[in-house]
Amino acid sequence: MKKKGLFIFLAPLVILVFGGGLIYFLKPSFLASFLPNYAGLQAEKDTAKKEKGFLYKMDPLIVNLADAETLHYLKIKIDLESTEEKPNEEFEKRLPQIRDTILLLLSTKERKALMDAEGKNKLRAEIREKVNQLLKNFKIKDIYFTEFLIQ
């Protein structure tokens, strides 16, 4: 009798779990009608997949900053994210020009202008603009500073 009672209790539970799993994998739009945040989460995942680009990692750059009163150095490592999902030959061919452009831009900056987040964000925008002027077939979407040391 205990086995029959356990079976009566577990059978509907197993059916619910199995049925829910089937609905989740086979018909996500049905699940979205019951869970209000489910559709938003799916949209965020789809957008994130579409927005990912290829990351180009550059070697560190060391430059003298344009401070007149004292000598300051900036060591910076930059990763560039393109709009494409795979590597592009144009970037590799233009890498010396890209490095030169970034070095020249960095050497015009003063330490004070780069110390806060606003200065770094402005620098990101300037680098993106200058690099995109060099590239013809694809564009740089975002700039990441993976090292930023002023001495």
Stockholm file with secondary structure:
# STOCKHOLM 1.0

chainA/1-151         MKKKGLFIFLAPLVILVFGGGLIYFLKPSFLASFLPNYAGLQAEKDTAKKEKGFLYKMDPLIVNLADAETLHYLKIKIDLESTEEKPNEEFEKRLPQIRDTILLLLSTKERKALMDAEGKNKLRAEIREKVNQLLKNFKIKDIYFTEFLIQ
#=GR chainA/1-151 SS CHHHHHHHHHHHHHHHHHHHHHHHHHCHHHHHHHCHHHHHHHHHHHHHHHHCCCEEECCCEEEECCCSSSCCEEEEEEEEEESSSSCCHHHHHHHHHHHHHHHHHHTTCCHHHHSSHHHHHHHHHHHHHHHHHHCSSCCEEEEEEEEEEEC
#=GC SS_cons         CHHHHHHHHHHHHHHHHHHHHHHHHHCHHHHHHHCHHHHHHHHHHHHHHHHCCCEEECCCEEEECCCSSSCCEEEEEEEEEESSSSCCHHHHHHHHHHHHHHHHHHTTCCHHHHSSHHHHHHHHHHHHHHHHHHCSSCCEEEEEEEEEEEC
//
